[in-house]
Amino acid sequence: MKILVVGGSYFLGRVYTMLAAQKHEVTVLNRGTYSMESFGARCLRADRHDAAALRALSGEDYDVAVDFCAYQQGDIQALLAGLAIAPRQYLLVSTVDVYEKWTGRSLTEEAPLEKRHFAGETGEYIWQKIQLEKELRACCSGGDMAATIVRPALLYGPFNYAMRESVYVQQACAGQEWLCPVGILGRFQPVYVKDAAAMILCLTGKEQAYGKSYNLAGEQVDYERFLTAFAGVSGGRARLCRVAADDPRLADPAAFLPFPMREEETEFYDGSRILEETGYPWTSLEAGLEKTWNAFAKLYL
């Protein structure tokens, strides 16, 4: 199978490319910040918005395009304009944040998307992802190309550039305690990055996935569950400071609290469809966090 990966050198895209290149002919299109050639992928260095540079794709016939870095409306159309032959499947990596918020329901893939355009950088990111999903479906309406949309929840693991688990590892290696709120109602659904990449690879080129969307969301956990598991794989370096939800230290702007704490911040995403169709099992939280600790601890010890 010939796969065009757009992005593919950061975090989820990087892990996906590493897995896909073991079995398939993979071409990575990105700006060349990190090369993936050592993993067996062919690399094309270009900006997806550079029409002249995209002519390097014009003679290629790809079975699937997997897009990890579509962020602005028009990104999909611009890429397809550079391809002489449209792929049979276009797999877009979106986000669970596209769903209508604060409904109180378990959000399946058929749940309505958000119609409000929230202010700020995060609000704009969500709005653009919603527009890109619509754009992809419009591009696939002719029937020659099939759309598949994957919506990950909170990803964690090696190569994560978001300031989450790496900060905890850095704090522990510096001898700092982790503030661990207990008795709170906020929940989140962490997904180990290799699970996400492997599941996306299972959907790549799969006709059963044509025209479908998939939530990538694991079990619901809270701070105490997550940090207790993380501390447990730290070899004794991480020390938890368990505090009540009303502890004034949690209100300090310097407190590191990257996950939802309040019930009203919590959304539950139903991830059963992708489990049923791929048969790929979740890595346990403890096992995923152990690999994460080992990857980041090398940077700080």
Secondary structure as GFF3:
##gff-version 3
##sequence-region A 1 301
A	DSSP	beta_strand	2	6	.	.	.	ID=ss1
A	DSSP	alpha_helix	11	20	.	.	.	ID=ss2
A	DSSP	beta_strand	25	30	.	.	.	ID=ss3
A	DSSP	three_ten_helix	37	39	.	.	.	ID=ss4
A	DSSP	beta_strand	42	45	.	.	.	ID=ss5
A	DSSP	three_ten_helix	53	57	.	.	.	ID=ss6
A	DSSP	beta_strand	64	67	.	.	.	ID=ss7
A	DSSP	alpha_helix	75	81	.	.	.	ID=ss8
A	DSSP	beta_strand	89	93	.	.	.	ID=ss9
A	DSSP	three_ten_helix	96	98	.	.	.	ID=ss10
A	DSSP	beta_strand	106	107	.	.	.	ID=ss11
A	DSSP	alpha_helix	120	139	.	.	.	ID=ss12
A	DSSP	beta_strand	146	152	.	.	.	ID=ss13
A	DSSP	beta_strand	154	156	.	.	.	ID=ss14
A	DSSP	alpha_helix	165	173	.	.	.	ID=ss15
A	DSSP	beta_strand	178	182	.	.	.	ID=ss16
A	DSSP	beta_strand	190	192	.	.	.	ID=ss17
A	DSSP	alpha_helix	193	203	.	.	.	ID=ss18
A	DSSP	three_ten_helix	207	209	.	.	.	ID=ss19
A	DSSP	beta_strand	212	216	.	.	.	ID=ss20
A	DSSP	alpha_helix	223	232	.	.	.	ID=ss21
A	DSSP	beta_strand	240	244	.	.	.	ID=ss22
A	DSSP	three_ten_helix	248	251	.	.	.	ID=ss23
A	DSSP	three_ten_helix	263	265	.	.	.	ID=ss24
A	DSSP	beta_strand	268	269	.	.	.	ID=ss25
A	DSSP	alpha_helix	272	278	.	.	.	ID=ss26
A	DSSP	alpha_helix	285	300	.	.	.	ID=ss27
###
